[in-house]
C-alpha cells in the first residue's frame, strides 16, 4: 500500500508563527494528513489491496502508513460517508460489497435520470459551457491510457456531475453522485489490464461532440450505450466501476 509517510508529511507546508505552530496550523496539517490517507485508501481499494467484505482496523492500517491511528480512523470515516466502507463495532471497517441486483438497480435509476437530462442539457447549454468540459473529457482518456486509475475516477466523476449540473437541479446532481459512490472502484484494475477502460473513456469525447453539434437524440443514444457498456464491464470484471 502506498505510504503517506510519517512526521515529515504531518508538518509539510505549515508556516511557523513566532517560532511555534498555532492551533490553526495544527488543524490544517491534520486535515491534510487525513486527506492524504483517504486518497491512499481509495487507491488501495482500486488496486484490490483492500478487498470487499474484509474488515480492516485503523491501528493495523496505521502501521502500514507509519503514522498514528487517529488520521486513519478519520479517513475511514470519510470513506464510510461515501459508502465505500462501513464501521464494524470494536473491529474496524468492512469494505462494502455490491451485488448484481444492486448494480442493476443503480444502473436503472441512473438511466432514468441521466439519459433525458443529457438531452435537455444539449438543447439548453451554451457552447461555452459544453466546451469547458473538453479538458475534463481529455483528462479521462489520458488517465485511462496512462493507467492512472485514481485520476480516471476523479476526472470521470467531475465530467458527469458537472454535465448534469448544467441542468440547474442540485438535487438531481446529488442523487446521481450518491449512486456513483455506491457503484465505484471495484473491478477497475481488471478493466485497465484488459484494455477495456480506454474505449469506455473515449465515449466521453463522443458524447461531448454530439452535444456540441446540438444532436440531443444522438447524445441520449450515446449516454444509453455508455451506461449499458459500463454495466456490461461490471459483469465481465466481477465488480463495479464508475462510468
N, C-alpha and C positions, 0 to 999 in steps of 0.2 A: 504494500500500500504506500502511496506517495506520502512522505512525511511532511508535516507542516513546520518542522524544526522546533527548536527549544526557545531559550530565553532571548536569543537574538531577534527572533520574529516577534516576540511579545512587545519589544520596545522599538521596533523599526518605525521610523518616521515620526517619533514623538519628539517634540521640541521642549527642552527643559525650561522651566520658568524660575529664574533667580536661583539656579543650582539645584532645584528639586522638581519632581513631577507633580502637577496639580491633579486633583481628583478628576477633572475633565479629561486630562491627558490619559490617565489610567483607564477611564471608562472607554475612551476611543480605542486604546490599544486592545482592550478586552473584546470590543466589538469586532475589530479587525481579525483577531485570532479566531473568534467563533466563526466568522465568515470563511476564513481560510480552511478551517476544519470541515465545515459544511460542504465546501467546494470539493475537498479531497474525498469526503464520504460519498458524494454523488458520483465522482469518478470511480470509486470502488464498487458502487452499485452497477455502473455501466459495464465495468470490466468483468463482473461476476465474482469479485473477491468477497463481497458481501452478498450472500445468497438468499433468495426468497424463502421465507419460512424459518430461517435461522435466527436465534436470539444472540445479541451481542451486548456485552456490558461496557459501560463507559470507562471503567478503570482499565479493562483489558485493551480497549482501543487506544486509550491514552498512552499506554506503554508503547504501542507501535509508533505513535506520534512523538513520543519523548516529551510529553507535556503533562500537566495535571488533568484530573478527570473533569473538573468543572467546565472548561470550554467545550470539551467533547460532549458532555451531557447537554449543554445548552444548544450545541449544533444538532444533536439528535432530536431535541425538542422542536427545532426549526423544521427538520425533515418530517417529524410527526405531523406538524401543522400542514405540510404539503401532501400528506397521505402516503409517504414513502416508507415509513416505519410506524410501529405502534408500541407504546410503553407496555412492558410486562412487569407487573409488581414484583419488587425485590430481585429482579433478574437483569433487567436492561431493556433492550428494544428489539422487537421482532421485525424483520424486513417483510413488508406486506406482499401478499401473493394476489394475483389477479387470474381468475379462471376464464374459460372460454365464454361462459354465459355473461360474465361481467363485461368482457370485451365487446360482445355483440350488442349489449345494451348501450355502452358508451358510444359505439360507432353509430348506432341508430339515432341517438339523441344529437350527436354532433352533425349528422347528415341533415336532420330536420332543421337545425339552426343554421349551419354554415353554408349549405348549398344555396338556399334562397337569399341569404344575406350577401353572398358574393355577387349574385345577380343584381341585387339592389344597389350595392356599392358601385358596381360597374356603371350603372346608369346615373349615379348621383355624384361620385367623387370627381374632383378636378384632376387634370393631367398631372399637375404638380404633386398632388397628394399621392398619386399612384407611383410617380417617378421616384419619390422619396423612399419607396420600398425596394428600388432596384439594387442598391448596395447590400441590403439585407439578403435578398434573393441570391446575389452573387456570393455572399459570405456563407450561405448554406451549402452551395455547391463546392466552394473552396474547402470548407471544413470536411465535407464528405470525402473529397478526393485526397485530402491530406490526413485522413483518419483521426481528425480532431473531434472526438465524439462529444466532449463537453461543449466545445464551441458550436458544434452542429445543433445540439439541443437548445442552446441559448438563442442562436440565430433563428432557428425554426419557430420557437415559441414567440419571439419578437415579431417575426413576419406575420404569423397567423393572427395574433391578438391585435397587432397594430392595424392590420387589414380590416378585421371585424370592428375595430374601434371607429373606423370611418363611417359606420352606420349610425353613430351617435347614441348607442344604447349601452351604458356601462354595465347593467345587469346581465346583458347578453354576453359581454366580454368576460365577466366574472364567472358565469356559468360554464362557458367553454374552457376557461382557464382551469377550473376545478376538474373538469372531465379529463383534460390533458394531463394534469398532475397524477391522476389515478391510473393512467394508462401509458406511462412513460418509462424509459430507461431499460427495462429488461429485454434481452434479446438483441440489443443494438450492436454489440460486439460481433455476434454471429452474422448479422446482416452486412456489417462492414467487411468482414473477412470473405464473404461470398461475393462481394461486388454489387449487391443489390441496393446499397444505400445511395450510390451516386445517381442511378436513374430516378429514384424517388425524390432526391434533392433537385434534380433538373426540372421536375414537374412544377416547382415554384416559379421558375422562369417562364414556363409555358403559360401558367395561369396569369401571371402579370402581363405578358404580352397580349393575351386575349382581352384582358380588362382595359388595357391602354388602347386597344383597337375598337373599344366600345361594343364588343361581342358578348353581351350578357348571357345569351344562351350557350355560347361556346365555353364561357367561363364556368357556368354552372355544370356543364358536362365534364369539364376538366376537374372541377372540385369533386364531383361524384366519383370519377375514376381514381382520383388521388386518395380519397378516403377508402375506397374499395381496395386499392393497391396496398395501402398501409395495413388494412385488416388482413389481407392475404399474406403479407410479410410476417405479421404477428404469428399466424398459424404455422408458417414454414419455419420460423425461428424458435417456436416454442415459448414465445413471450411477447409482450407488447413493446412498442416503440413509438415515439411521437412522430406525427406526420404533418 
